[in-house]
Amino acid sequence: MREDVTLQCSECKEQNYRTSRERSAGKKLQLKKYCPRCRKHTVHRESK
């Protein structure tokens, strides 16, 4: 079963992306994505 999550920039704290992940995964999702506010690639972490 999958759940929708929002990804938040670790530097400016803006929520930029929405994606889905497996509900049974233990750790929070972390992806390196482009942040339009920072204008660079940063780590985006799962937020609620």
C-alpha positions as CSV (number, residue, x, y, z in Angstrom):
1,M,0.0,0.0,0.0
2,R,1.3,3.5,-0.9
3,E,0.9,6.8,0.8
4,D,1.4,10.4,-0.5
5,V,4.1,12.5,1.1
6,T,5.4,16.0,0.7
7,L,9.1,16.7,0.3
8,Q,10.5,19.8,2.1
9,C,13.8,21.5,1.3
10,S,16.3,21.0,4.1
11,E,17.8,24.6,3.7
12,C,14.8,26.9,3.1
13,K,12.0,24.7,4.5
14,E,9.8,25.2,1.5
15,Q,7.6,22.3,0.4
16,N,8.3,21.8,-3.3
17,Y,7.4,18.3,-4.3
18,R,4.7,15.6,-3.7
19,T,5.4,11.9,-4.2
20,S,4.3,8.5,-3.0
21,R,6.2,5.8,-1.0
22,E,5.5,2.4,0.5
23,R,3.7,2.7,3.8
24,S,5.7,-0.1,5.4
25,A,9.1,1.7,4.8
26,G,10.7,2.5,8.2
27,K,12.8,5.6,7.5
28,K,11.7,9.0,6.2
29,L,12.3,9.6,2.5
30,Q,15.3,11.8,1.5
31,L,15.9,12.8,-2.1
32,K,18.3,15.3,-3.7
33,K,16.0,17.5,-5.8
34,Y,16.2,21.0,-7.4
35,C,14.8,23.8,-5.1
36,P,13.5,26.8,-7.2
37,R,13.7,29.1,-4.2
38,C,17.4,28.2,-3.4
39,R,18.2,27.8,-7.1
40,K,20.3,24.7,-6.5
41,H,20.0,21.0,-5.8
42,T,19.4,20.3,-2.1
43,V,18.3,17.4,0.1
44,H,14.5,17.2,0.3
45,R,13.1,15.3,3.3
46,E,9.7,13.9,3.8
47,S,7.3,16.1,5.9
48,K,3.7,15.7,7.0
